[in-house]
Amino acid sequence: MVDGKKTEEEYEFNLEDGQWKIDITPSMAKAELEMKDMLEGQDENEFIFGMLELMSGKTPTHSIWKKIK
């Protein structure tokens, strides 16, 4: 529920070894589609830089890349 209203999302819970666990597999498939939509028109580096800036509030530089030896 979001804001007291039912959403289209459904989750499956399983009791395993006395612990409740949630199956997030369906959510991951939806997240992948949403990320592909977000990527449209950008290359991977532009997307990564944009997400880092969104999360940190700072513009990243190319110094974030670590060279592989």
Jmol script that loads the backbone (N, CA, C; Angstrom):
load data "model"
ATOM      1  N   MET A   1       0.844  -1.179   0.000  1.00  0.00           N
ATOM      2  CA  MET A   1       0.000   0.000   0.000  1.00  0.00           C
ATOM      3  C   MET A   1       0.888   1.240   0.000  1.00  0.00           C
ATOM      4  N   VAL A   2       0.439   2.247  -0.715  1.00  0.00           N
ATOM      5  CA  VAL A   2       1.114   3.534  -0.743  1.00  0.00           C
ATOM      6  C   VAL A   2       0.078   4.592  -0.434  1.00  0.00           C
ATOM      7  N   ASP A   3       0.353   5.398   0.570  1.00  0.00           N
ATOM      8  CA  ASP A   3      -0.596   6.431   1.003  1.00  0.00           C
ATOM      9  C   ASP A   3      -1.981   5.847   1.277  1.00  0.00           C
ATOM     10  N   GLY A   4      -2.009   4.654   1.864  1.00  0.00           N
ATOM     11  CA  GLY A   4      -3.261   4.016   2.224  1.00  0.00           C
ATOM     12  C   GLY A   4      -4.029   3.401   1.067  1.00  0.00           C
ATOM     13  N   LYS A   5      -3.423   3.398  -0.125  1.00  0.00           N
ATOM     14  CA  LYS A   5      -4.095   2.835  -1.292  1.00  0.00           C
ATOM     15  C   LYS A   5      -3.335   1.617  -1.790  1.00  0.00           C
ATOM     16  N   LYS A   6      -4.079   0.615  -2.246  1.00  0.00           N
ATOM     17  CA  LYS A   6      -3.490  -0.604  -2.768  1.00  0.00           C
ATOM     18  C   LYS A   6      -2.758  -0.305  -4.074  1.00  0.00           C
ATOM     19  N   THR A   7      -1.580  -0.895  -4.226  1.00  0.00           N
ATOM     20  CA  THR A   7      -0.818  -0.741  -5.461  1.00  0.00           C
ATOM     21  C   THR A   7      -0.941  -2.007  -6.293  1.00  0.00           C
ATOM     22  N   GLU A   8      -0.366  -1.975  -7.490  1.00  0.00           N
ATOM     23  CA  GLU A   8      -0.376  -3.154  -8.359  1.00  0.00           C
ATOM     24  C   GLU A   8       0.677  -4.172  -7.942  1.00  0.00           C
ATOM     25  N   GLU A   9       1.606  -3.776  -7.084  1.00  0.00           N
ATOM     26  CA  GLU A   9       2.687  -4.664  -6.666  1.00  0.00           C
ATOM     27  C   GLU A   9       2.168  -5.775  -5.764  1.00  0.00           C
ATOM     28  N   GLU A  10       2.681  -6.966  -6.013  1.00  0.00           N
ATOM     29  CA  GLU A  10       2.369  -8.101  -5.152  1.00  0.00           C
ATOM     30  C   GLU A  10       3.676  -8.756  -4.745  1.00  0.00           C
ATOM     31  N   TYR A  11       3.768  -9.191  -3.507  1.00  0.00           N
ATOM     32  CA  TYR A  11       4.962  -9.836  -3.001  1.00  0.00           C
ATOM     33  C   TYR A  11       4.605 -11.196  -2.433  1.00  0.00           C
ATOM     34  N   GLU A  12       5.508 -12.118  -2.600  1.00  0.00           N
ATOM     35  CA  GLU A  12       5.304 -13.459  -2.075  1.00  0.00           C
ATOM     36  C   GLU A  12       6.253 -13.669  -0.900  1.00  0.00           C
ATOM     37  N   PHE A  13       5.706 -14.106   0.220  1.00  0.00           N
ATOM     38  CA  PHE A  13       6.502 -14.396   1.400  1.00  0.00           C
ATOM     39  C   PHE A  13       6.544 -15.905   1.601  1.00  0.00           C
ATOM     40  N   ASN A  14       7.699 -16.394   2.008  1.00  0.00           N
ATOM     41  CA  ASN A  14       7.864 -17.821   2.265  1.00  0.00           C
ATOM     42  C   ASN A  14       8.468 -18.011   3.642  1.00  0.00           C
ATOM     43  N   LEU A  15       7.968 -18.991   4.365  1.00  0.00           N
ATOM     44  CA  LEU A  15       8.515 -19.331   5.673  1.00  0.00           C
ATOM     45  C   LEU A  15       9.584 -20.402   5.465  1.00  0.00           C
ATOM     46  N   GLU A  16      10.840 -20.027   5.731  1.00  0.00           N
ATOM     47  CA  GLU A  16      11.954 -20.944   5.548  1.00  0.00           C
ATOM     48  C   GLU A  16      12.738 -21.036   6.849  1.00  0.00           C
ATOM     49  N   ASP A  17      12.859 -22.232   7.361  1.00  0.00           N
ATOM     50  CA  ASP A  17      13.608 -22.456   8.605  1.00  0.00           C
ATOM     51  C   ASP A  17      13.169 -21.507   9.715  1.00  0.00           C
ATOM     52  N   GLY A  18      11.867 -21.286   9.821  1.00  0.00           N
ATOM     53  CA  GLY A  18      11.324 -20.452  10.896  1.00  0.00           C
ATOM     54  C   GLY A  18      11.447 -18.958  10.657  1.00  0.00           C
ATOM     55  N   GLN A  19      11.906 -18.542   9.467  1.00  0.00           N
ATOM     56  CA  GLN A  19      12.043 -17.115   9.155  1.00  0.00           C
ATOM     57  C   GLN A  19      11.227 -16.790   7.908  1.00  0.00           C
ATOM     58  N   TRP A  20      10.569 -15.630   7.946  1.00  0.00           N
ATOM     59  CA  TRP A  20       9.823 -15.174   6.777  1.00  0.00           C
ATOM     60  C   TRP A  20      10.787 -14.511   5.811  1.00  0.00           C
ATOM     61  N   LYS A  21      10.686 -14.887   4.558  1.00  0.00           N
ATOM     62  CA  LYS A  21      11.523 -14.311   3.509  1.00  0.00           C
ATOM     63  C   LYS A  21      10.627 -13.834   2.378  1.00  0.00           C
ATOM     64  N   ILE A  22      11.106 -12.802   1.687  1.00  0.00           N
ATOM     65  CA  ILE A  22      10.342 -12.216   0.599  1.00  0.00           C
ATOM     66  C   ILE A  22      11.030 -12.546  -0.720  1.00  0.00           C
ATOM     67  N   ASP A  23      10.242 -12.845  -1.725  1.00  0.00           N
ATOM     68  CA  ASP A  23      10.762 -13.124  -3.051  1.00  0.00           C
ATOM     69  C   ASP A  23      10.782 -11.811  -3.832  1.00  0.00           C
ATOM     70  N   ILE A  24      11.979 -11.265  -4.069  1.00  0.00           N
ATOM     71  CA  ILE A  24      12.085  -9.983  -4.769  1.00  0.00           C
ATOM     72  C   ILE A  24      12.324 -10.153  -6.271  1.00  0.00           C
ATOM     73  N   THR A  25      12.347 -11.393  -6.755  1.00  0.00           N
ATOM     74  CA  THR A  25      12.620 -11.643  -8.163  1.00  0.00           C
ATOM     75  C   THR A  25      11.689 -10.859  -9.091  1.00  0.00           C
ATOM     76  N   PRO A  26      10.366 -10.877  -8.867  1.00  0.00           N
ATOM     77  CA  PRO A  26       9.492 -10.098  -9.763  1.00  0.00           C
ATOM     78  C   PRO A  26       9.801  -8.597  -9.735  1.00  0.00           C
ATOM     79  N   SER A  27      10.178  -8.082  -8.577  1.00  0.00           N
ATOM     80  CA  SER A  27      10.511  -6.657  -8.469  1.00  0.00           C
ATOM     81  C   SER A  27      11.777  -6.337  -9.246  1.00  0.00           C
ATOM     82  N   MET A  28      12.723  -7.258  -9.276  1.00  0.00           N
ATOM     83  CA  MET A  28      13.973  -7.024  -9.987  1.00  0.00           C
ATOM     84  C   MET A  28      13.730  -6.937 -11.492  1.00  0.00           C
ATOM     85  N   ALA A  29      12.847  -7.754 -12.011  1.00  0.00           N
ATOM     86  CA  ALA A  29      12.537  -7.710 -13.439  1.00  0.00           C
ATOM     87  C   ALA A  29      11.930  -6.358 -13.804  1.00  0.00           C
ATOM     88  N   LYS A  30      11.039  -5.860 -12.964  1.00  0.00           N
ATOM     89  CA  LYS A  30      10.424  -4.555 -13.217  1.00  0.00           C
ATOM     90  C   LYS A  30      11.465  -3.447 -13.099  1.00  0.00           C
ATOM     91  N   ALA A  31      12.342  -3.544 -12.110  1.00  0.00           N
ATOM     92  CA  ALA A  31      13.388  -2.540 -11.936  1.00  0.00           C
ATOM     93  C   ALA A  31      14.319  -2.507 -13.139  1.00  0.00           C
ATOM     94  N   GLU A  32      14.615  -3.678 -13.697  1.00  0.00           N
ATOM     95  CA  GLU A  32      15.477  -3.734 -14.877  1.00  0.00           C
ATOM     96  C   GLU A  32      14.838  -3.000 -16.054  1.00  0.00           C
ATOM     97  N   LEU A  33      13.548  -3.197 -16.263  1.00  0.00           N
ATOM     98  CA  LEU A  33      12.848  -2.504 -17.352  1.00  0.00           C
ATOM     99  C   LEU A  33      12.841  -0.991 -17.127  1.00  0.00           C
ATOM    100  N   GLU A  34      12.627  -0.583 -15.879  1.00  0.00           N
ATOM    101  CA  GLU A  34      12.603   0.843 -15.569  1.00  0.00           C
ATOM    102  C   GLU A  34      13.977   1.469 -15.781  1.00  0.00           C
ATOM    103  N   MET A  35      15.039   0.733 -15.423  1.00  0.00           N
ATOM    104  CA  MET A  35      16.391   1.255 -15.624  1.00  0.00           C
ATOM    105  C   MET A  35      16.720   1.359 -17.112  1.00  0.00           C
ATOM    106  N   LYS A  36      16.254   0.402 -17.905  1.00  0.00           N
ATOM    107  CA  LYS A  36      16.474   0.476 -19.350  1.00  0.00           C
ATOM    108  C   LYS A  36      15.785   1.704 -19.929  1.00  0.00           C
ATOM    109  N   ASP A  37      14.589   2.013 -19.438  1.00  0.00           N
ATOM    110  CA  ASP A  37      13.883   3.214 -19.882  1.00  0.00           C
ATOM    111  C   ASP A  37      14.664   4.470 -19.499  1.00  0.00           C
ATOM    112  N   MET A  38      15.234   4.464 -18.281  1.00  0.00           N
ATOM    113  CA  MET A  38      16.002   5.609 -17.816  1.00  0.00           C
ATOM    114  C   MET A  38      17.275   5.792 -18.636  1.00  0.00           C
ATOM    115  N   LEU A  39      17.847   4.692 -19.111  1.00  0.00           N
ATOM    116  CA  LEU A  39      19.092   4.724 -19.882  1.00  0.00           C
ATOM    117  C   LEU A  39      18.900   5.241 -21.301  1.00  0.00           C
ATOM    118  N   GLU A  40      17.683   5.200 -21.793  1.00  0.00           N
ATOM    119  CA  GLU A  40      17.432   5.544 -23.194  1.00  0.00           C
ATOM    120  C   GLU A  40      18.004   6.917 -23.535  1.00  0.00           C
ATOM    121  N   GLY A  41      18.806   6.951 -24.594  1.00  0.00           N
ATOM    122  CA  GLY A  41      19.409   8.191 -25.039  1.00  0.00           C
ATOM    123  C   GLY A  41      20.724   8.509 -24.347  1.00  0.00           C
ATOM    124  N   GLN A  42      21.165   7.681 -23.402  1.00  0.00           N
ATOM    125  CA  GLN A  42      22.417   7.897 -22.690  1.00  0.00           C
ATOM    126  C   GLN A  42      23.289   6.662 -22.846  1.00  0.00           C
ATOM    127  N   ASP A  43      24.597   6.874 -22.775  1.00  0.00           N
ATOM    128  CA  ASP A  43      25.438   5.689 -22.700  1.00  0.00           C
ATOM    129  C   ASP A  43      25.587   5.324 -21.216  1.00  0.00           C
ATOM    130  N   GLU A  44      26.201   4.194 -20.941  1.00  0.00           N
ATOM    131  CA  GLU A  44      26.294   3.711 -19.566  1.00  0.00           C
ATOM    132  C   GLU A  44      27.025   4.686 -18.657  1.00  0.00           C
ATOM    133  N   ASN A  45      28.096   5.300 -19.162  1.00  0.00           N
ATOM    134  CA  ASN A  45      28.866   6.229 -18.331  1.00  0.00           C
ATOM    135  C   ASN A  45      28.039   7.450 -17.952  1.00  0.00           C
ATOM    136  N   GLU A  46      27.300   8.005 -18.906  1.00  0.00           N
ATOM    137  CA  GLU A  46      26.441   9.152 -18.609  1.00  0.00           C
ATOM    138  C   GLU A  46      25.412   8.779 -17.551  1.00  0.00           C
ATOM    139  N   PHE A  47      24.853   7.578 -17.671  1.00  0.00           N
ATOM    140  CA  PHE A  47      23.859   7.119 -16.704  1.00  0.00           C
ATOM    141  C   PHE A  47      24.479   6.995 -15.318  1.00  0.00           C
ATOM    142  N   ILE A  48      25.656   6.364 -15.246  1.00  0.00           N
ATOM    143  CA  ILE A  48      26.322   6.183 -13.946  1.00  0.00           C
ATOM    144  C   ILE A  48      26.643   7.533 -13.319  1.00  0.00           C
ATOM    145  N   PHE A  49      27.196   8.458 -14.115  1.00  0.00           N
ATOM    146  CA  PHE A  49      27.521   9.776 -13.582  1.00  0.00           C
ATOM    147  C   PHE A  49      26.265  10.499 -13.105  1.00  0.00           C
ATOM    148  N   GLY A  50      25.188  10.397 -13.862  1.00  0.00           N
ATOM    149  CA  GLY A  50      23.933  11.038 -13.478  1.00  0.00           C
ATOM    150  C   GLY A  50      23.372  10.468 -12.185  1.00  0.00           C
ATOM    151  N   MET A  51      23.426   9.151 -12.041  1.00  0.00           N
ATOM    152  CA  MET A  51      22.925   8.520 -10.811  1.00  0.00           C
ATOM    153  C   MET A  51      23.785   8.894  -9.606  1.00  0.00           C
ATOM    154  N   LEU A  52      25.107   8.921  -9.787  1.00  0.00           N
ATOM    155  CA  LEU A  52      26.003   9.318  -8.700  1.00  0.00           C
ATOM    156  C   LEU A  52      25.734  10.755  -8.264  1.00  0.00           C
ATOM    157  N   GLU A  53      25.523  11.630  -9.233  1.00  0.00           N
ATOM    158  CA  GLU A  53      25.228  13.022  -8.900  1.00  0.00           C
ATOM    159  C   GLU A  53      23.881  13.138  -8.191  1.00  0.00           C
ATOM    160  N   LEU A  54      22.913  12.393  -8.655  1.00  0.00           N
ATOM    161  CA  LEU A  54      21.586  12.411  -8.028  1.00  0.00           C
ATOM    162  C   LEU A  54      21.664  11.939  -6.578  1.00  0.00           C
ATOM    163  N   MET A  55      22.429  10.884  -6.335  1.00  0.00           N
ATOM    164  CA  MET A  55      22.513  10.311  -4.988  1.00  0.00           C
ATOM    165  C   MET A  55      23.395  11.127  -4.050  1.00  0.00           C
ATOM    166  N   SER A  56      24.484  11.700  -4.570  1.00  0.00           N
ATOM    167  CA  SER A  56      25.441  12.382  -3.698  1.00  0.00           C
ATOM    168  C   SER A  56      25.258  13.897  -3.657  1.00  0.00           C
ATOM    169  N   GLY A  57      24.613  14.447  -4.685  1.00  0.00           N
ATOM    170  CA  GLY A  57      24.487  15.902  -4.766  1.00  0.00           C
ATOM    171  C   GLY A  57      25.747  16.558  -5.299  1.00  0.00           C
ATOM    172  N   LYS A  58      26.733  15.739  -5.701  1.00  0.00           N
ATOM    173  CA  LYS A  58      27.992  16.265  -6.222  1.00  0.00           C
ATOM    174  C   LYS A  58      28.218  15.729  -7.629  1.00  0.00           C
ATOM    175  N   THR A  59      28.833  16.561  -8.478  1.00  0.00           N
ATOM    176  CA  THR A  59      29.151  16.123  -9.829  1.00  0.00           C
ATOM    177  C   THR A  59      30.411  15.269  -9.791  1.00  0.00           C
ATOM    178  N   PRO A  60      30.321  14.000 -10.173  1.00  0.00           N
ATOM    179  CA  PRO A  60      31.513  13.151 -10.155  1.00  0.00           C
ATOM    180  C   PRO A  60      32.459  13.514 -11.302  1.00  0.00           C
ATOM    181  N   THR A  61      33.720  13.164 -11.108  1.00  0.00           N
ATOM    182  CA  THR A  61      34.709  13.364 -12.161  1.00  0.00           C
ATOM    183  C   THR A  61      35.191  11.994 -12.633  1.00  0.00           C
ATOM    184  N   HIS A  62      35.990  11.995 -13.664  1.00  0.00           N
ATOM    185  CA  HIS A  62      36.501  10.726 -14.178  1.00  0.00           C
ATOM    186  C   HIS A  62      37.480  10.064 -13.215  1.00  0.00           C
ATOM    187  N   SER A  63      37.837  10.742 -12.145  1.00  0.00           N
ATOM    188  CA  SER A  63      38.741  10.139 -11.161  1.00  0.00           C
ATOM    189  C   SER A  63      38.082   8.984 -10.408  1.00  0.00           C
ATOM    190  N   ILE A  64      36.747   8.797 -10.596  1.00  0.00           N
ATOM    191  CA  ILE A  64      36.073   7.677  -9.920  1.00  0.00           C
ATOM    192  C   ILE A  64      36.489   6.334 -10.500  1.00  0.00           C
ATOM    193  N   TRP A  65      36.987   6.331 -11.735  1.00  0.00           N
ATOM    194  CA  TRP A  65      37.352   5.079 -12.389  1.00  0.00           C
ATOM    195  C   TRP A  65      38.713   4.612 -11.903  1.00  0.00           C
ATOM    196  N   LYS A  66      38.795   3.362 -11.576  1.00  0.00           N
ATOM    197  CA  LYS A  66      40.055   2.764 -11.164  1.00  0.00           C
ATOM    198  C   LYS A  66      40.583   1.954 -12.355  1.00  0.00           C
ATOM    199  N   LYS A  67      41.792   2.233 -12.758  1.00  0.00           N
ATOM    200  CA  LYS A  67      42.361   1.542 -13.903  1.00  0.00           C
ATOM    201  C   LYS A  67      42.651   0.093 -13.546  1.00  0.00           C
ATOM    202  N   ILE A  68      42.342  -0.797 -14.474  1.00  0.00           N
ATOM    203  CA  ILE A  68      42.620  -2.215 -14.301  1.00  0.00           C
ATOM    204  C   ILE A  68      44.043  -2.460 -14.773  1.00  0.00           C
ATOM    205  N   LYS A  69      44.814  -3.121 -13.937  1.00  0.00           N
ATOM    206  CA  LYS A  69      46.212  -3.401 -14.299  1.00  0.00           C
ATOM    207  C   LYS A  69      46.357  -4.773 -14.864  1.00  0.00           C
TER     208      LYS A  69
END
end "model"
wireframe off; spacefill off
backbone 0.3
color backbone group
